[in-house]
Amino acid sequence: MDPIIKLEKVAQYNQLKDIETQHPLISVFDNSNSKALPNHTRIHFSFYAIFLKAGNCGELKYGRNNYDYDDGTMVFVAPGQVLEVNNTDNYKSTGLTLLFHPDLIRGTSLAKNISQYSFFSYDSHEALHLSLKEQQIIKDLFSKLEYELSQSIDKHSKNIISNNIELLLNYCVRFYDRQFITRENINTDILSKFENLLNAYFQSENAQDSGLPSVGYFADRLHLSANYFGDLIKKETGKSAQEHIQLKLITLAKERIFDTDKSISQIAFELGFKYPQHFNRMFKKNTGYTPIEYRSLN
């Protein structure tokens, strides 16, 4: 097992890269002026890290997958995540890096909204691939952050820095939306596989044995992170993955309720509900009727 380097402070990462620390809570730098990270190591982050890769940047791994990062790829790492470094022999650092500690944004609008940027929990093979124009926008924002860090700190610094990071992240949301659209064929294939997995789950005895399926269950079988899978389904269909699961449950429940040889409790159990009252509550919320009322209506 590769050793783990635990980084609590931004300055510790800067030290690994031989970069001067201008601010204890944030760092912005060009990797071409830095050392390569120690090879065959795993790095545990206690702060946010955003990488804009340029050229062939070796192999990184986080989550469950490897990815050979190409020119114009963005990677996002959140506190608590582990990044594994496996560089080639001739590897040279390139691209841009932004690091910022949660303490930097405490009390700002970004702190309130940071959890909404779900791409911080995407797997490595779900990285953001930028066009040349998109790369230039991101590089300009990095430059603005670099400029602000070169100035004397005053009462405006925190808001200006956090606002620029938030703007950068909002552009990344836009670019991810574009990426979802341009990968329509791949996304359609994932939707089809999701529907097949959903059908197979309830056609088998999985529901009785394991209970109601989670979004994570299907994401895992499609080799995607739960966040990326959820975002893809939402953008493609307008409904969340959880809503798709619930719609499938309601459709199956309506069909099975017609089988009067089975009690409502038995149907609830077959669909994966541990307690019949939970099934009754969900069914009424979605149909306006209890299962018993629905059965009598038909």
C-alpha positions as CSV (number, residue, x, y, z in Angstrom):
1,M,0.0,0.0,0.0
2,D,1.3,3.4,-1.0
3,P,2.1,5.8,2.0
4,I,-0.5,8.5,2.8
5,I,0.6,12.1,3.2
6,K,-1.9,14.0,5.3
7,L,-2.0,17.6,4.5
8,E,-3.8,19.8,7.1
9,K,-2.5,23.1,5.8
10,V,-2.1,24.7,2.4
11,A,1.5,25.5,3.2
12,Q,2.2,21.8,3.5
13,Y,1.2,21.2,-0.1
14,N,3.2,24.3,-1.1
15,Q,6.2,22.8,0.6
16,L,5.8,19.5,-1.4
17,K,5.8,21.6,-4.6
18,D,8.5,24.0,-3.5
19,I,6.2,27.0,-3.8
20,E,6.3,30.1,-1.6
21,T,3.3,30.5,0.7
22,Q,1.8,34.0,0.2
23,H,-1.3,33.3,2.3
24,P,-1.9,30.6,4.9
25,L,-5.4,29.7,3.6
26,I,-5.1,29.9,-0.2
27,S,-2.5,29.2,-2.9
28,V,-2.6,29.8,-6.7
29,F,0.4,28.8,-8.8
30,D,1.6,27.6,-12.2
31,N,2.9,24.0,-11.9
32,S,5.6,24.5,-14.5
33,N,7.4,26.5,-11.8
34,S,7.1,23.8,-9.2
35,K,8.4,20.3,-8.3
36,A,6.5,17.2,-9.1
37,L,4.5,15.6,-6.3
38,P,6.2,12.5,-4.7
39,N,5.5,9.6,-6.9
40,H,3.6,6.5,-5.7
41,T,2.0,8.3,-2.8
42,R,-1.5,9.1,-1.6
43,I,-2.4,12.5,-0.4
44,H,-5.2,13.2,2.0
45,F,-6.5,16.7,1.7
46,S,-8.0,18.8,4.5
47,F,-8.7,21.7,2.0
48,Y,-10.1,22.2,-1.5
49,A,-7.9,21.7,-4.5
50,I,-8.7,22.6,-8.1
51,F,-6.3,21.5,-10.9
52,L,-6.3,22.7,-14.5
53,K,-4.0,20.3,-16.3
54,A,-1.9,21.1,-19.4
55,G,-0.3,18.5,-21.6
56,N,0.3,15.0,-20.4
57,C,0.3,15.3,-16.6
58,G,0.9,11.7,-15.6
59,E,-1.7,9.5,-13.9
60,L,-3.8,10.5,-10.9
61,K,-6.3,8.4,-9.1
62,Y,-9.1,9.2,-6.7
63,G,-12.3,7.4,-6.0
64,R,-12.2,4.1,-7.8
65,N,-10.6,4.9,-11.1
66,N,-7.5,6.0,-12.9
67,Y,-7.3,8.8,-15.4
68,D,-4.5,10.0,-17.7
69,Y,-5.1,13.7,-17.6
70,D,-4.9,15.5,-21.0
71,D,-4.6,19.1,-21.9
72,G,-7.5,21.3,-20.6
73,T,-8.8,18.9,-18.0
74,M,-10.0,20.1,-14.6
75,V,-10.0,18.0,-11.5
76,F,-11.7,18.9,-8.2
77,V,-10.8,17.6,-4.7
78,A,-12.7,18.3,-1.5
79,P,-11.5,18.1,2.1
80,G,-11.4,14.5,3.3
81,Q,-10.6,13.0,-0.2
82,V,-7.5,11.1,-1.1
83,L,-5.6,11.6,-4.3
84,E,-3.1,9.0,-5.5
85,V,-0.1,10.1,-7.6
86,N,1.5,7.8,-10.2
87,N,3.8,9.8,-12.5
88,T,5.8,8.6,-15.5
89,D,9.6,8.7,-15.4
90,N,9.8,11.8,-17.6
91,Y,6.9,13.6,-15.9
92,K,7.1,17.4,-15.6
93,S,4.6,19.5,-13.7
94,T,2.3,21.6,-15.8
95,G,-1.0,23.4,-15.6
96,L,-2.5,25.5,-12.8
97,T,-3.4,24.8,-9.2
98,L,-5.8,26.5,-6.8
99,L,-5.9,25.4,-3.1
100,F,-8.1,27.0,-0.5
101,H,-8.9,26.0,3.1
102,P,-12.5,26.0,4.3
103,D,-11.5,28.6,6.9
104,L,-10.9,31.0,4.0
105,I,-14.5,31.1,2.9
106,R,-16.1,30.8,6.4
107,G,-19.0,33.4,6.7
108,T,-19.2,34.0,2.9
109,S,-21.8,33.2,0.4
110,L,-19.5,30.6,-1.0
111,A,-19.4,28.7,2.3
112,K,-23.2,28.5,2.2
113,N,-23.2,27.3,-1.4
114,I,-20.1,25.1,-1.6
115,S,-22.0,21.8,-1.0
116,Q,-24.0,22.6,-4.2
117,Y,-20.9,22.1,-6.4
118,S,-21.4,18.3,-6.6
119,F,-18.4,17.8,-9.0
120,F,-16.1,17.9,-5.9
121,S,-17.4,14.4,-5.3
122,Y,-17.1,13.1,-8.8
123,D,-14.7,10.3,-9.6
124,S,-11.5,10.9,-11.5
125,H,-12.9,9.6,-14.9
126,E,-15.7,12.2,-14.6
127,A,-13.3,15.1,-14.8
128,L,-14.2,18.3,-16.7
129,H,-12.8,18.6,-20.2
130,L,-12.5,22.2,-21.4
131,S,-12.5,23.8,-24.9
132,L,-9.8,26.3,-25.7
133,K,-12.2,29.2,-25.0
134,E,-13.3,27.7,-21.7
135,Q,-9.7,27.2,-20.7
136,Q,-9.0,30.8,-21.3
137,I,-11.8,31.9,-19.0
138,I,-10.5,29.7,-16.2
139,K,-7.0,30.9,-16.7
140,D,-8.2,34.5,-16.5
141,L,-9.9,33.8,-13.2
142,F,-6.7,32.1,-11.9
143,S,-4.8,35.3,-12.9
144,K,-7.3,37.5,-11.0
145,L,-6.8,35.3,-7.9
146,E,-3.0,35.5,-8.3
147,Y,-3.2,39.3,-8.6
148,E,-5.3,39.6,-5.5
149,L,-2.9,37.5,-3.5
150,S,0.0,39.7,-4.6
151,Q,-1.7,42.7,-3.1
152,S,-1.6,43.8,0.6
153,I,-4.4,42.2,2.6
154,D,-7.2,44.6,3.5
155,K,-10.9,44.4,4.6
156,H,-12.0,43.7,1.0
157,S,-9.6,40.8,0.3
158,K,-11.6,38.0,1.7
159,N,-14.8,38.9,-0.2
160,I,-13.0,39.5,-3.5
161,I,-11.1,36.2,-3.3
162,S,-14.1,34.2,-2.3
163,N,-16.3,35.9,-5.0
164,N,-13.7,35.0,-7.6
165,I,-13.5,31.4,-6.5
166,E,-17.3,31.3,-6.6
167,L,-17.3,32.7,-10.1
168,L,-14.8,30.1,-11.2
169,L,-17.0,27.3,-9.8
170,N,-20.1,28.7,-11.4
171,Y,-18.3,28.7,-14.8
172,C,-17.4,25.1,-14.1
173,V,-21.1,24.3,-13.5
174,R,-21.8,25.8,-16.9
175,F,-19.0,23.9,-18.6
176,Y,-20.2,20.6,-17.0
177,D,-23.7,21.3,-18.4
178,R,-22.1,21.7,-21.8
179,Q,-20.2,18.4,-21.3
180,F,-23.3,16.5,-20.4
181,I,-25.0,17.8,-23.6
182,T,-22.1,17.0,-25.9
183,R,-21.9,13.5,-24.5
184,E,-25.5,12.8,-25.3
185,N,-24.9,9.3,-26.8
186,I,-23.0,8.2,-23.8
187,N,-25.6,9.6,-21.5
188,T,-28.4,7.9,-23.4
189,D,-26.6,4.6,-23.0
190,I,-26.3,5.2,-19.2
191,L,-30.0,6.0,-19.0
192,S,-30.9,2.8,-20.8
193,K,-28.6,0.8,-18.5
194,F,-30.1,2.5,-15.5
195,E,-33.6,1.5,-16.6
196,N,-32.5,-2.1,-17.2
197,L,-30.9,-2.3,-13.8
198,L,-34.0,-0.8,-12.2
199,N,-36.2,-3.4,-13.9
200,A,-33.9,-6.3,-13.0
201,Y,-33.7,-5.2,-9.3
202,F,-37.4,-5.5,-8.8
203,Q,-37.8,-8.6,-11.1
204,S,-35.4,-10.5,-8.8
205,E,-35.6,-11.0,-5.1
206,N,-33.2,-8.2,-4.4
207,A,-35.8,-5.9,-3.0
208,Q,-37.0,-8.5,-0.5
209,D,-33.5,-9.4,0.5
210,S,-31.8,-6.0,0.5
211,G,-34.7,-3.5,0.7
212,L,-35.2,-0.4,-1.4
213,P,-32.4,0.4,-3.8
214,S,-30.4,3.6,-3.3
215,V,-29.1,5.9,-6.0
216,G,-25.6,4.8,-4.9
217,Y,-26.5,1.2,-5.7
218,F,-27.1,2.0,-9.4
219,A,-24.2,4.5,-9.7
220,D,-21.8,1.8,-8.4
221,R,-23.0,-0.7,-11.0
222,L,-22.6,1.9,-13.7
223,H,-19.1,2.7,-12.4
224,L,-20.0,6.3,-11.7
225,S,-19.9,8.4,-8.5
226,A,-23.4,8.9,-7.0
227,N,-23.1,12.7,-7.5
228,Y,-22.1,12.5,-11.2
229,F,-24.8,9.8,-11.9
230,G,-27.5,11.9,-10.1
231,D,-26.5,15.1,-12.0
232,L,-26.5,13.3,-15.3
233,I,-29.9,11.8,-14.8
234,K,-31.4,15.1,-13.6
235,K,-29.9,17.0,-16.6
236,E,-31.1,14.4,-19.1
237,T,-34.6,13.8,-17.8
238,G,-35.5,16.7,-15.6
239,K,-36.1,14.2,-12.7
240,S,-33.7,13.0,-10.1
241,A,-32.5,9.4,-9.9
242,Q,-34.4,9.1,-6.6
243,E,-37.6,10.3,-8.4
244,H,-37.0,7.6,-11.1
245,I,-36.7,4.9,-8.5
246,Q,-39.9,6.2,-6.7
247,L,-41.9,6.3,-10.0
248,K,-40.8,2.7,-10.7
249,L,-42.1,1.7,-7.2
250,I,-45.4,3.4,-7.8
251,T,-45.9,1.8,-11.2
252,L,-45.1,-1.7,-9.8
253,A,-47.2,-1.1,-6.7
254,K,-50.3,-0.1,-8.8
255,E,-49.9,-3.4,-10.8
256,R,-49.4,-5.6,-7.8
257,I,-52.2,-4.1,-5.8
258,F,-54.7,-5.7,-8.3
259,D,-53.5,-9.1,-7.1
260,T,-56.1,-9.6,-4.4
261,D,-54.4,-12.9,-3.3
262,K,-51.7,-10.8,-1.7
263,S,-52.1,-8.5,1.3
264,I,-50.9,-4.9,1.2
265,S,-48.2,-5.8,3.7
266,Q,-47.0,-8.6,1.5
267,I,-46.8,-6.3,-1.5
268,A,-44.9,-3.7,0.5
269,F,-42.4,-6.4,1.6
270,E,-41.9,-7.6,-2.0
271,L,-41.1,-4.1,-3.1
272,G,-38.4,-3.7,-0.4
273,F,-40.3,-1.8,2.3
274,K,-39.4,-2.8,5.8
275,Y,-42.6,-1.4,7.3
276,P,-46.0,-1.4,5.5
277,Q,-46.9,2.0,6.9
278,H,-43.9,3.5,5.0
279,F,-45.3,2.0,1.8
280,N,-48.8,3.2,2.6
281,R,-47.5,6.7,3.2
282,M,-45.4,6.9,0.0
283,F,-48.3,5.5,-2.1
284,K,-50.8,8.0,-0.8
285,K,-48.4,10.9,-1.2
286,N,-48.0,10.0,-4.9
287,T,-51.5,8.8,-5.8
288,G,-53.8,10.5,-3.3
289,Y,-55.1,7.2,-2.2
290,T,-54.1,4.5,0.3
291,P,-53.3,1.1,-1.2
292,I,-56.6,-0.3,0.2
293,E,-58.6,2.7,-1.3
294,Y,-56.8,2.2,-4.7
295,R,-57.6,-1.5,-4.7
296,S,-61.3,-0.8,-4.0
297,L,-61.5,1.9,-6.7
298,N,-60.4,-0.7,-9.3
